[in-house]
Amino acid sequence: MSSDHDLARVLPLSPTAFHVLVALAQGPKHGYGIAQEVEELTEGRIKMGPGTLYGSLQRLSTAELIREADNPGDEGVHAKRRRYYRMTPLGGAALAAESTRLLRTARLAQDRLG
């Protein structure tokens, strides 16, 4: 279980970090797969270029929110060259906490709008 200190160190998440963690919530993915998932989940509103994506993956890895993972069995031309990533327990706790914070903020905004 993640300590409050660990969570305080990584929260709040940037929008990019949040979307990367959402993309990894159902299991390991390679970088391009993460970018595709984010684009799909946001209905094309967020498109991550390589610099944004791989910079974010590096920061998330350094913060121990994700780590490299073994290939989950994908095959194909590029399978051996791909790096796969998975969310850590701290990453899962951070995603849950950030989701709760964003929901609270959205509810507050809706309440104020009447």
C-alpha positions in Angstrom: 0.0 0.0 0.0 1.2 3.5 -0.8 1.9 5.9 2.0 0.3 9.4 2.1 3.8 10.8 1.8 4.4 8.8 -1.5 1.1 10.1 -2.9 1.8 13.7 -1.8 5.1 13.5 -3.7 3.4 12.7 -7.0 0.0 14.5 -6.8 -1.6 16.3 -8.5 -0.9 14.5 -11.8 -0.4 16.4 -15.0 -3.1 15.8 -17.6 -0.6 13.8 -19.7 0.4 11.6 -16.7 -3.2 11.1 -15.8 -4.1 9.9 -19.4 -1.1 7.6 -19.6 -2.1 6.0 -16.3 -5.7 5.6 -17.5 -4.3 3.9 -20.6 -2.3 1.5 -18.5 -5.1 0.7 -16.0 -6.1 -2.5 -17.8 -2.6 -3.9 -18.3 0.8 -3.4 -20.0 1.1 -1.6 -23.3 4.0 -0.4 -25.5 4.5 3.3 -26.0 2.7 3.6 -29.3 -0.2 1.5 -27.9 -0.4 4.0 -25.0 -0.6 6.9 -27.4 -3.3 5.1 -29.4 -5.3 4.3 -26.3 -5.2 8.0 -25.1 -6.3 9.2 -28.5 -9.2 6.7 -28.5 -10.3 7.4 -24.9 -10.3 11.1 -25.5 -12.2 10.8 -28.8 -9.2 12.3 -30.6 -9.0 15.4 -28.4 -5.5 14.4 -27.1 -2.8 13.2 -29.5 0.5 12.6 -27.9 3.6 13.1 -30.1 6.7 11.0 -29.4 8.4 13.8 -27.4 5.4 14.3 -25.1 4.8 10.6 -24.7 8.3 9.4 -24.1 9.1 12.3 -21.8 6.1 11.5 -19.8 6.9 7.8 -19.6 10.4 8.8 -18.3 9.0 11.1 -15.6 6.4 8.5 -14.6 9.1 5.8 -14.4 11.4 8.1 -12.3 8.4 8.8 -10.0 7.8 5.0 -9.7 4.3 5.3 -11.1 5.1 2.9 -14.0 7.8 0.5 -14.8 9.0 -1.5 -17.8 7.1 -4.8 -18.2 7.7 -8.0 -20.1 6.1 -8.3 -23.5 2.6 -9.6 -22.7 2.7 -12.0 -25.6 2.3 -9.6 -28.5 3.8 -10.8 -31.8 4.6 -9.1 -35.0 7.3 -7.3 -36.8 8.2 -4.8 -34.1 7.3 -6.9 -31.0 11.0 -7.5 -29.9 12.0 -3.9 -30.2 9.0 -2.5 -28.3 9.2 -1.5 -24.7 6.2 -2.3 -22.6 5.1 -0.4 -19.5 2.8 -1.3 -16.6 1.4 0.7 -13.8 2.9 0.2 -10.3 0.8 0.0 -7.1 1.8 3.6 -6.4 0.7 4.5 -9.9 -2.7 2.8 -9.2 -3.1 4.7 -6.0 -2.2 8.0 -7.6 -4.7 7.4 -10.5 -7.4 6.6 -8.0 -6.6 9.7 -5.9 -6.4 12.0 -8.9 -9.7 10.6 -10.3 -11.4 11.4 -7.0 -10.0 14.9 -7.0 -11.1 15.6 -10.5 -14.6 14.3 -9.8 -14.9 16.5 -6.8 -13.7 19.5 -8.8 -16.1 18.8 -11.6 -19.0 18.4 -9.1 -18.1 21.7 -7.5 -18.1 23.4 -10.9 -21.5 21.9 -11.8 -23.0 22.9 -8.5 -21.8 26.5 -9.0 -23.2 26.6 -12.5 -26.6 25.6 -11.1 
